[in-house]
Amino acid sequence: MTAFDLVAVFLTLIGVSGWINARFFHLPTAAVMVLAGLVGGGLLLLARSLAPTESGAAQLIRTIEGLDFPKTVLGYMLAFLLFAGAMQVDFAELRKRFLTVFTLATLGVVASTFIVGAGLWLAAGWLGLHLSLAWAIVFGSLISPTDPIAVLAAVRQGSLTKTLEVVLQGEALFNDGVGIVVFTAAVAIATTGGALQPMQTILQVGGEAIGGVLLGALGAWVVIKAIQSIDDYAVEVGLTLALAVGVYALAQAVHISGPIAVVVAGLVVGSGGVRTAMSEVTQRYVRGFWTLMDEILNALLFLLLGLEMLVVHVDLPLMGLWVGAIALVLIARLLVVLPWGAYFHIRQNERGPSALLTWGGLHGALSLALALTLPRGDEKVLILSVTFAVVIFSVLVQGLTFRSLAGWIARKSR
């Protein structure tokens, strides 16, 4: 099966599943695509068990198993999705909530990493499973950042105040870069047996983040100046596309945070650039292009997430650890957001901020992509299985009920 054939299968699944949902169910796209992937993967496994080894189902499964999911997410899709998501954020409101977003995206990720890691280590020992503390911390680091794609999809569905909406969006967009650095440090410690060096990790996170901010802002400024000198919507759309992939690729090459660079570029272009540098016609084309890019790539990413069940080792004895990990991730999330939730409730009379910030902190494809990059071994099998369970729960259960929770809290506050 060629790459073109595989893309044709994926796009057909996206189109058919999207039509069925729009026609009959009206559910969040993320949840529908994950379900489509899970159902599709299950049918393929069933077909393979009933058909000869060289059947079409067997060939398709081998092709999907050979797909480099981490590279697809981190190398190809993340730049486009982060740029599209950042363009939707209210930059003026984000500046007002900068301290909240900054602490949740940095200290919040680190705190959650250790809470979840220590808890999973204790839970694994209690269940008689071998998992060292260092590898449990690795799981905490990859699951603690909230997923920008899943969060932005949920926020669009929920009836949130501007404050909570921008906090969830901003945190999810910025904590990826921090999470990747913490994850890299945790894996290095787990594989080499080295000692934890908090100051070195903090300096590394700070350096990569500041570098990403500067590169993203500089790239956006150059593109805005270029756009101001012309009036051609096709060229201007192309310039924004070049900006998204250009700053991400350059950041990766010079070892600074690509996710943060592309988020900053998207924020600057989406707030000031679109409004001040583009004609009304170009604004419509740019907004429309990135909205479509966001929707199509979102659908593809969550479909792939569901299909990853074909490569994840599902071991029923691990179900107890799955339940424990889901509970731990939610508890850690609540502990991290509780101080800001109390602040918003007391100072701004927000209703249910801690509950909304906890339940809206979804985890998705980024966590699974990081888990798939782990070196081979028993630890990877266990961590990958638990990560998949947490991500599926987050997208399907939290994602499908977030709108209802937000609506219920909004009605209570009237």
Protein Blocks (a to p, Z undefined) as FASTA:
>chain_A
ZZklmmmmmmmmmmmmmmmmmmmnopafklmmmmmmmmmmmmmmmmmmmmcfklmklmmm
mmmmmpcfklmmmmmmmmmmmmmmmmmpcfklmmmmmmmmmmmmmmmmmmmmmmmmmmmm
mmmmmnopacdfklmmmmmmmmmpccfklmmmmmmmpccdfklmmmmmmmmmmmmmmmmm
mmmmmmmmmmnopacdfklmmmmmmmmmmmmmmmmmmmmmmmmmmmmmpccfklmmmmmm
mmmmmmmmmmmmnopafklmmmmmmmmmmmmmmmmmpcfklmmmmmmmmmmmmmmmmmmm
mmmmmmmmmmpccdfklmmmmmmmmmmmmmmmmmmmmmmmmmmmmmnopghklmmmmmmm
ccdfklmmmmmmpccdjklmmmmmmmmmmmmmmmmmmmmmmmmmmmmmmmmmZZ
